[in-house]
Amino acid sequence: AQSVTQPDIHITVSEGASLELRCNYSYGATPYLFWYVQSPGQGLQLLLKYFSGDTLVQGIKGFEAEFKRSQSSFNLRKPSVHWSDAAEYFCAVVGTDSWGKLQFGAGTQVVVTP
Amino acid sequence: EAQVTQNPRYLITVTGKKLTVTCSQNMNHEYMSWYRQDPGLGLRQIYYSMNVEVTDKGDVPEGYKVSRKEKRNFPLILESPSPNQTSLYFCATGLGVSTDTQYFGPGTRLTVL
């Protein structure tokens, strides 16, 4: 069955430190990949997306993600975290054989400490 | 201003009382979708619509209905709500889901007693 896994439910990081959030998928072919952020009490905002081409993708708010086909992963990174990055982050996937169906991971809650 | 609006934003109701959550967009997008968000489960897709009069099931369609009679509106209907439908609901819209950014509405917090 197709699935999206975010292994880390909760991550605590110090302000100024680097952040990496993991995302693994299980799909027959390389799907389209997304990272969304949800700030407290807010809707979702797209950080970045990968469809094809360069496997290192730059997004908004200083985030980047790297697609690794061999590992079926699409990990999100930020070199230096700001307190405003505290939020919940969702990896999402669209399979190339299921247009219209967007599948989300369970999310990773990021807490930023001073 | 590009907008996705949902109404109501908050609703408390009782089991079995039919309700509709509306979703409207002003971006002329063809694709619209409904999700529910539950702790520990992320967002799960309920239904989606690729265009007017074209709808299809997502991963958790049971207990829900939708209609797409015009491009801008995509209401979510709960014919006989049950407590397990207590959740946070999001509508999303885009030119397409696979190649385009999804714009999410502000959410509707539904409690079914």
Interface residues (C-beta under 8 A of the other chain):
Chain A: Q6 I9 Y32 Q42 G43 L44 Q45 L46 K49 F51 F90 A92 V94 T96 W99 G100 K101 L102 Q103 F104 G105 A106 G107
Chain B: Y31 S33 Y35 G40 L41 G42 L43 R44 Q45 Y48 M50 D56 G58 D59 F90 A92 G96 V97 S98 T99 T101 Q102 F104 G105 P106 G107
